[in-house]
Amino acid sequence: MTSRVEQIARARRLIQAGIPAPGGTWADLGCGDGIFTSALYEIVGENAQIHAVDRERYALQRLERNLRAAYPPIQLITHAVDFTSGLELIQLDGILMANSLHFVRQKALALRGLADALKPGGRLIVVEYNTNRGNQWVPHPLDEDAFLELAQQAGYQEARILHKEPISYMGEFYAGMACKLQIAD
């Protein structure tokens, strides 16, 4: 079993290439107890604001307790909502979805809706199991090829795979990134 520190280090390796600079306003959708939120904070730093979104209030309480203890200067706002039923956040520099998109059946519709929360050029980073075979814990997975196609269908640009990490359960994680369409001058 890997420690929390090792899990955060793996999360950083997965998402780091998708985050161009420290700072900004980010949301972690389906954040759970905060492994990827911690990795995100370690990359964007104390001048960033992070919105942690999860429908499970107890997970958010644990996340907030852990992150405030580990990173005292963190600018963290928690939201106990289901991100698929509408997100009240706007003008985000980025959205992180780590192991949350595989719970969404209508992925293209969800990603189109999330684009409204991003600034032009804002980044969507998705971390998922690199498989299309689901089970009761990963009901609607999408492999890296499906992510690239989905991002294009949902109106994002510059979709690419950032990094892959081998794991014992389901073989491999990948991190993919896509950008919200920039407004032409």
C-alpha atoms as an extended CHARMM CRD file, in Angstrom:
* protein
*
       185  EXT
         1         1  MET       CA              0.0000000000        0.0000000000        0.0000000000  PROA      1               0.0000000000
         2         2  THR       CA              1.3750000000        3.3970000000       -0.9510000000  PROA      2               0.0000000000
         3         3  SER       CA              1.5370000000        6.2340000000        1.5570000000  PROA      3               0.0000000000
         4         4  ARG       CA             -0.3130000000        9.5170000000        1.1550000000  PROA      4               0.0000000000
         5         5  VAL       CA              3.0170000000       11.2290000000        0.4140000000  PROA      5               0.0000000000
         6         6  GLU       CA              3.7070000000        8.7340000000       -2.4130000000  PROA      6               0.0000000000
         7         7  GLN       CA              0.1520000000        9.1720000000       -3.7520000000  PROA      7               0.0000000000
         8         8  ILE       CA              0.5670000000       12.9590000000       -3.8260000000  PROA      8               0.0000000000
         9         9  ALA       CA              3.9390000000       12.6090000000       -5.5910000000  PROA      9               0.0000000000
        10        10  ARG       CA              2.3240000000       10.3830000000       -8.2640000000  PROA      10              0.0000000000
        11        11  ALA       CA             -0.5180000000       12.8740000000       -8.6380000000  PROA      11              0.0000000000
        12        12  ARG       CA              1.9970000000       15.7050000000       -9.1450000000  PROA      12              0.0000000000
        13        13  ARG       CA              3.8230000000       13.7610000000      -11.8480000000  PROA      13              0.0000000000
        14        14  LEU       CA              0.5340000000       13.1750000000      -13.6480000000  PROA      14              0.0000000000
        15        15  ILE       CA             -0.7350000000       16.7670000000      -13.6950000000  PROA      15              0.0000000000
        16        16  GLN       CA              2.3690000000       18.9810000000      -13.5230000000  PROA      16              0.0000000000
        17        17  ALA       CA              2.8380000000       19.3720000000      -17.2860000000  PROA      17              0.0000000000
        18        18  GLY       CA             -0.7070000000       20.7460000000      -17.6330000000  PROA      18              0.0000000000
        19        19  ILE       CA             -0.2090000000       23.6480000000      -15.2370000000  PROA      19              0.0000000000
        20        20  PRO       CA              1.7730000000       26.4170000000      -16.9380000000  PROA      20              0.0000000000
        21        21  ALA       CA              2.5800000000       28.6100000000      -13.9290000000  PROA      21              0.0000000000
        22        22  PRO       CA              1.9090000000       29.0860000000      -10.2250000000  PROA      22              0.0000000000
        23        23  GLY       CA             -1.1410000000       31.0610000000       -9.1480000000  PROA      23              0.0000000000
        24        24  GLY       CA             -4.5740000000       31.3710000000      -10.6420000000  PROA      24              0.0000000000
        25        25  THR       CA             -7.9790000000       30.0560000000       -9.7100000000  PROA      25              0.0000000000
        26        26  TRP       CA             -8.5200000000       26.3050000000      -10.0000000000  PROA      26              0.0000000000
        27        27  ALA       CA            -11.2600000000       23.8100000000       -9.1860000000  PROA      27              0.0000000000
        28        28  ASP       CA            -10.8050000000       20.1470000000       -8.3030000000  PROA      28              0.0000000000
        29        29  LEU       CA            -14.0670000000       18.4000000000       -9.2010000000  PROA      29              0.0000000000
        30        30  GLY       CA            -14.8500000000       15.1980000000       -7.3710000000  PROA      30              0.0000000000
        31        31  CYS       CA            -11.9150000000       15.9070000000       -5.0690000000  PROA      31              0.0000000000
        32        32  GLY       CA            -12.6020000000       13.2030000000       -2.4900000000  PROA      32              0.0000000000
        33        33  ASP       CA            -10.1700000000       13.3850000000        0.4200000000  PROA      33              0.0000000000
        34        34  GLY       CA             -7.7250000000       15.5880000000       -1.4720000000  PROA      34              0.0000000000
        35        35  ILE       CA             -4.7860000000       13.6150000000       -2.8710000000  PROA      35              0.0000000000
        36        36  PHE       CA             -4.9690000000       15.5040000000       -6.1850000000  PROA      36              0.0000000000
        37        37  THR       CA             -5.9930000000       18.7420000000       -4.4550000000  PROA      37              0.0000000000
        38        38  SER       CA             -2.7590000000       18.4940000000       -2.4540000000  PROA      38              0.0000000000
        39        39  ALA       CA             -0.7430000000       17.8900000000       -5.6210000000  PROA      39              0.0000000000
        40        40  LEU       CA             -2.4860000000       20.8210000000       -7.3070000000  PROA      40              0.0000000000
        41        41  TYR       CA             -1.6490000000       23.1040000000       -4.3780000000  PROA      41              0.0000000000
        42        42  GLU       CA              1.9880000000       22.0110000000       -4.4070000000  PROA      42              0.0000000000
        43        43  ILE       CA              2.1690000000       23.1070000000       -8.0650000000  PROA      43              0.0000000000
        44        44  VAL       CA              0.0820000000       26.3210000000       -8.0620000000  PROA      44              0.0000000000
        45        45  GLY       CA              1.2260000000       27.5330000000       -4.6420000000  PROA      45              0.0000000000
        46        46  GLU       CA             -0.1010000000       29.8410000000       -1.9850000000  PROA      46              0.0000000000
        47        47  ASN       CA             -1.0180000000       32.6700000000       -4.3890000000  PROA      47              0.0000000000
        48        48  ALA       CA             -3.6060000000       30.4540000000       -6.0620000000  PROA      48              0.0000000000
        49        49  GLN       CA             -7.1820000000       29.8950000000       -5.0180000000  PROA      49              0.0000000000
        50        50  ILE       CA             -8.4940000000       26.3240000000       -5.0900000000  PROA      50              0.0000000000
        51        51  HSD       CA            -12.1550000000       25.3220000000       -5.0990000000  PROA      51              0.0000000000
        52        52  ALA       CA            -12.5850000000       21.7400000000       -3.8580000000  PROA      52              0.0000000000
        53        53  VAL       CA            -15.8680000000       20.2900000000       -5.1170000000  PROA      53              0.0000000000
        54        54  ASP       CA            -17.3980000000       17.0060000000       -3.9790000000  PROA      54              0.0000000000
        55        55  ARG       CA            -20.9260000000       15.8970000000       -3.2180000000  PROA      55              0.0000000000
        56        56  GLU       CA            -19.7690000000       14.0930000000       -0.0470000000  PROA      56              0.0000000000
        57        57  ARG       CA            -19.6270000000       16.6170000000        2.7910000000  PROA      57              0.0000000000
        58        58  TYR       CA            -17.6040000000       14.2810000000        5.0710000000  PROA      58              0.0000000000
        59        59  ALA       CA            -14.9090000000       13.9270000000        2.3790000000  PROA      59              0.0000000000
        60        60  LEU       CA            -14.6980000000       17.7140000000        2.1100000000  PROA      60              0.0000000000
        61        61  GLN       CA            -14.3810000000       18.0610000000        5.8910000000  PROA      61              0.0000000000
        62        62  ARG       CA            -11.5070000000       15.5580000000        5.9160000000  PROA      62              0.0000000000
        63        63  LEU       CA             -9.8890000000       17.2910000000        2.9100000000  PROA      63              0.0000000000
        64        64  GLU       CA            -10.1450000000       20.7000000000        4.5380000000  PROA      64              0.0000000000
        65        65  ARG       CA             -8.6940000000       19.4500000000        7.8460000000  PROA      65              0.0000000000
        66        66  ASN       CA             -5.7930000000       17.6770000000        6.0740000000  PROA      66              0.0000000000
        67        67  LEU       CA             -4.9310000000       20.5010000000        3.6710000000  PROA      67              0.0000000000
        68        68  ARG       CA             -5.1560000000       23.3280000000        6.2040000000  PROA      68              0.0000000000
        69        69  ALA       CA             -2.8180000000       21.3640000000        8.5020000000  PROA      69              0.0000000000
        70        70  ALA       CA             -0.3400000000       20.4990000000        5.7230000000  PROA      70              0.0000000000
        71        71  TYR       CA             -0.4770000000       23.8330000000        3.8470000000  PROA      71              0.0000000000
        72        72  PRO       CA             -1.4330000000       26.6140000000        6.3060000000  PROA      72              0.0000000000
        73        73  PRO       CA             -1.4350000000       29.4460000000        3.7290000000  PROA      73              0.0000000000
        74        74  ILE       CA             -3.7850000000       27.5910000000        1.3300000000  PROA      74              0.0000000000
        75        75  GLN       CA             -6.6560000000       29.5800000000       -0.1730000000  PROA      75              0.0000000000
        76        76  LEU       CA             -9.2300000000       26.7740000000       -0.1670000000  PROA      76              0.0000000000
        77        77  ILE       CA            -12.9660000000       27.0100000000       -0.6720000000  PROA      77              0.0000000000
        78        78  THR       CA            -15.0580000000       23.8410000000       -0.4180000000  PROA      78              0.0000000000
        79        79  HSD       CA            -18.3380000000       23.1990000000       -2.2260000000  PROA      79              0.0000000000
        80        80  ALA       CA            -20.5980000000       20.2870000000       -1.2670000000  PROA      80              0.0000000000
        81        81  VAL       CA            -22.3340000000       19.8510000000       -4.6400000000  PROA      81              0.0000000000
        82        82  ASP       CA            -22.5540000000       17.4060000000       -7.5130000000  PROA      82              0.0000000000
        83        83  PHE       CA            -20.5300000000       19.0450000000      -10.2940000000  PROA      83              0.0000000000
        84        84  THR       CA            -22.7270000000       17.4000000000      -12.9580000000  PROA      84              0.0000000000
        85        85  SER       CA            -25.7690000000       19.4060000000      -11.8560000000  PROA      85              0.0000000000
        86        86  GLY       CA            -24.2110000000       22.7630000000      -12.6010000000  PROA      86              0.0000000000
        87        87  LEU       CA            -21.1730000000       24.6080000000      -11.3890000000  PROA      87              0.0000000000
        88        88  GLU       CA            -21.5650000000       28.1280000000      -10.0120000000  PROA      88              0.0000000000
        89        89  LEU       CA            -17.8760000000       28.9070000000      -10.5000000000  PROA      89              0.0000000000
        90        90  ILE       CA            -16.7010000000       31.1200000000      -13.3530000000  PROA      90              0.0000000000
        91        91  GLN       CA            -13.4500000000       32.5270000000      -14.7270000000  PROA      91              0.0000000000
        92        92  LEU       CA            -11.3570000000       29.5670000000      -13.6520000000  PROA      92              0.0000000000
        93        93  ASP       CA             -7.8350000000       29.1740000000      -14.9700000000  PROA      93              0.0000000000
        94        94  GLY       CA             -8.2280000000       25.4370000000      -14.7230000000  PROA      94              0.0000000000
        95        95  ILE       CA            -10.3550000000       22.4850000000      -13.7620000000  PROA      95              0.0000000000
        96        96  LEU       CA             -8.9030000000       19.2370000000      -12.4770000000  PROA      96              0.0000000000
        97        97  MET       CA            -10.9820000000       16.0680000000      -12.6600000000  PROA      97              0.0000000000
        98        98  ALA       CA             -9.0540000000       13.1650000000      -11.1600000000  PROA      98              0.0000000000
        99        99  ASN       CA            -10.9350000000        9.8740000000      -11.1260000000  PROA      99              0.0000000000
       100       100  SER       CA            -14.2920000000       11.6260000000      -11.3010000000  PROA      100             0.0000000000
       101       101  LEU       CA            -15.2140000000       11.6160000000      -15.0020000000  PROA      101             0.0000000000
       102       102  HSD       CA            -15.6410000000        7.8280000000      -14.9630000000  PROA      102             0.0000000000
       103       103  PHE       CA            -18.7650000000        8.3430000000      -12.8290000000  PROA      103             0.0000000000
       104       104  VAL       CA            -20.4030000000       10.5210000000      -15.5100000000  PROA      104             0.0000000000
       105       105  ARG       CA            -22.4990000000        8.7840000000      -18.1550000000  PROA      105             0.0000000000
       106       106  GLN       CA            -23.0160000000       11.8040000000      -20.4560000000  PROA      106             0.0000000000
       107       107  LYS       CA            -19.4380000000       13.0100000000      -20.5650000000  PROA      107             0.0000000000
       108       108  ALA       CA            -19.6280000000       15.3140000000      -23.6200000000  PROA      108             0.0000000000
       109       109  LEU       CA            -22.5770000000       17.1850000000      -22.1320000000  PROA      109             0.0000000000
       110       110  ALA       CA            -20.7900000000       17.5470000000      -18.7890000000  PROA      110             0.0000000000
       111       111  LEU       CA            -17.5610000000       18.8100000000      -20.3720000000  PROA      111             0.0000000000
       112       112  ARG       CA            -19.4290000000       21.3420000000      -22.5220000000  PROA      112             0.0000000000
       113       113  GLY       CA            -21.0620000000       22.6890000000      -19.3690000000  PROA      113             0.0000000000
       114       114  LEU       CA            -17.7450000000       22.8770000000      -17.5390000000  PROA      114             0.0000000000
       115       115  ALA       CA            -16.2620000000       24.9760000000      -20.3420000000  PROA      115             0.0000000000
       116       116  ASP       CA            -18.5600000000       27.8080000000      -19.2070000000  PROA      116             0.0000000000
       117       117  ALA       CA            -16.6270000000       27.9540000000      -15.9180000000  PROA      117             0.0000000000
       118       118  LEU       CA            -13.2490000000       28.3500000000      -17.6590000000  PROA      118             0.0000000000
       119       119  LYS       CA            -11.6340000000       31.5340000000      -18.8980000000  PROA      119             0.0000000000
       120       120  PRO       CA            -10.7800000000       31.5160000000      -22.6250000000  PROA      120             0.0000000000
       121       121  GLY       CA             -7.6730000000       29.3580000000      -22.8530000000  PROA      121             0.0000000000
       122       122  GLY       CA             -8.4490000000       27.7850000000      -19.4640000000  PROA      122             0.0000000000
       123       123  ARG       CA             -7.2790000000       24.2250000000      -18.9650000000  PROA      123             0.0000000000
       124       124  LEU       CA             -9.2000000000       21.0540000000      -18.2780000000  PROA      124             0.0000000000
       125       125  ILE       CA             -7.0190000000       18.3030000000      -16.8090000000  PROA      125             0.0000000000
       126       126  VAL       CA             -8.4920000000       14.8180000000      -16.5770000000  PROA      126             0.0000000000
       127       127  VAL       CA             -6.8730000000       11.8750000000      -14.7820000000  PROA      127             0.0000000000
       128       128  GLU       CA             -8.4160000000        8.4900000000      -15.4650000000  PROA      128             0.0000000000
       129       129  TYR       CA             -7.7290000000        4.7820000000      -15.6910000000  PROA      129             0.0000000000
       130       130  ASN       CA             -6.4770000000        3.9930000000      -19.1890000000  PROA      130             0.0000000000
       131       131  THR       CA             -9.2170000000        1.4980000000      -20.0340000000  PROA      131             0.0000000000
       132       132  ASN       CA            -12.6820000000        1.2890000000      -21.5410000000  PROA      132             0.0000000000
       133       133  ARG       CA            -13.7010000000       -1.7250000000      -19.4410000000  PROA      133             0.0000000000
       134       134  GLY       CA            -15.7820000000       -0.6750000000      -16.4680000000  PROA      134             0.0000000000
       135       135  ASN       CA            -16.7610000000       -2.2960000000      -13.1990000000  PROA      135             0.0000000000
       136       136  GLN       CA            -18.8210000000       -1.3060000000      -10.1620000000  PROA      136             0.0000000000
       137       137  TRP       CA            -16.1070000000        1.1050000000       -8.9020000000  PROA      137             0.0000000000
       138       138  VAL       CA            -15.2570000000        2.5830000000      -12.3130000000  PROA      138             0.0000000000
       139       139  PRO       CA            -18.6220000000        2.4130000000      -14.0790000000  PROA      139             0.0000000000
       140       140  HSD       CA            -17.9950000000        4.5520000000      -17.1940000000  PROA      140             0.0000000000
       141       141  PRO       CA            -14.2420000000        4.6480000000      -17.8970000000  PROA      141             0.0000000000
       142       142  LEU       CA            -12.5740000000        6.2520000000      -20.8790000000  PROA      142             0.0000000000
       143       143  ASP       CA             -9.1220000000        5.4520000000      -22.1590000000  PROA      143             0.0000000000
       144       144  GLU       CA             -6.7380000000        8.0660000000      -23.5120000000  PROA      144             0.0000000000
       145       145  ASP       CA             -8.0370000000        7.8180000000      -27.0980000000  PROA      145             0.0000000000
       146       146  ALA       CA            -11.6140000000        8.2520000000      -25.8920000000  PROA      146             0.0000000000
       147       147  PHE       CA            -10.5570000000       11.3110000000      -23.8650000000  PROA      147             0.0000000000
       148       148  LEU       CA             -8.9020000000       12.9580000000      -26.8770000000  PROA      148             0.0000000000
       149       149  GLU       CA            -12.0040000000       12.3620000000      -28.9980000000  PROA      149             0.0000000000
       150       150  LEU       CA            -14.3450000000       13.4970000000      -26.2280000000  PROA      150             0.0000000000
       151       151  ALA       CA            -12.4360000000       16.7500000000      -25.6700000000  PROA      151             0.0000000000
       152       152  GLN       CA            -12.7470000000       17.5830000000      -29.3560000000  PROA      152             0.0000000000
       153       153  GLN       CA            -16.4760000000       16.7060000000      -29.3800000000  PROA      153             0.0000000000
       154       154  ALA       CA            -17.0330000000       18.9270000000      -26.3410000000  PROA      154             0.0000000000
       155       155  GLY       CA            -15.4330000000       21.9240000000      -28.0990000000  PROA      155             0.0000000000
       156       156  TYR       CA            -12.0070000000       21.9960000000      -26.4670000000  PROA      156             0.0000000000
       157       157  GLN       CA             -8.7760000000       22.5000000000      -28.3840000000  PROA      157             0.0000000000
       158       158  GLU       CA             -5.1780000000       21.3030000000      -28.0760000000  PROA      158             0.0000000000
       159       159  ALA       CA             -6.1660000000       18.0280000000      -26.3870000000  PROA      159             0.0000000000
       160       160  ARG       CA             -3.1860000000       15.8600000000      -25.5140000000  PROA      160             0.0000000000
       161       161  ILE       CA             -1.9490000000       13.2610000000      -23.0800000000  PROA      161             0.0000000000
       162       162  LEU       CA              0.3720000000       14.7480000000      -20.4580000000  PROA      162             0.0000000000
       163       163  HSD       CA              1.6960000000       11.7440000000      -18.5850000000  PROA      163             0.0000000000
       164       164  LYS       CA              1.0370000000        8.0980000000      -17.7150000000  PROA      164             0.0000000000
       165       165  GLU       CA              1.7370000000        6.2030000000      -14.5010000000  PROA      165             0.0000000000
       166       166  PRO       CA              1.5750000000        2.4280000000      -14.0210000000  PROA      166             0.0000000000
       167       167  ILE       CA             -0.6870000000        1.2930000000      -11.1740000000  PROA      167             0.0000000000
       168       168  SER       CA             -1.5920000000       -2.1050000000       -9.7920000000  PROA      168             0.0000000000
       169       169  TYR       CA             -5.3590000000       -1.6300000000      -10.1680000000  PROA      169             0.0000000000
       170       170  MET       CA             -6.5100000000       -1.4730000000      -13.8160000000  PROA      170             0.0000000000
       171       171  GLY       CA             -2.9590000000       -1.1160000000      -15.1430000000  PROA      171             0.0000000000
       172       172  GLU       CA             -2.3550000000        2.5790000000      -15.7620000000  PROA      172             0.0000000000
       173       173  PHE       CA             -3.4420000000        6.1400000000      -15.0320000000  PROA      173             0.0000000000
       174       174  TYR       CA             -3.1520000000        8.8150000000      -17.6880000000  PROA      174             0.0000000000
       175       175  ALA       CA             -3.5190000000       12.5700000000      -17.4260000000  PROA      175             0.0000000000
       176       176  GLY       CA             -5.0220000000       14.3680000000      -20.3980000000  PROA      176             0.0000000000
       177       177  MET       CA             -5.4080000000       18.0690000000      -20.9560000000  PROA      177             0.0000000000
       178       178  ALA       CA             -7.4820000000       20.2620000000      -23.2330000000  PROA      178             0.0000000000
       179       179  CYS       CA             -8.0180000000       24.0330000000      -23.4460000000  PROA      179             0.0000000000
       180       180  LYS       CA            -11.1560000000       26.0880000000      -23.7470000000  PROA      180             0.0000000000
       181       181  LEU       CA            -11.3560000000       27.7780000000      -27.1180000000  PROA      181             0.0000000000
       182       182  GLN       CA             -9.6650000000       31.1830000000      -27.0870000000  PROA      182             0.0000000000
       183       183  ILE       CA            -11.7140000000       34.1220000000      -28.2910000000  PROA      183             0.0000000000
       184       184  ALA       CA            -10.2220000000       35.5970000000      -31.4700000000  PROA      184             0.0000000000
       185       185  ASP       CA             -9.5350000000       39.3370000000      -31.4910000000  PROA      185             0.0000000000
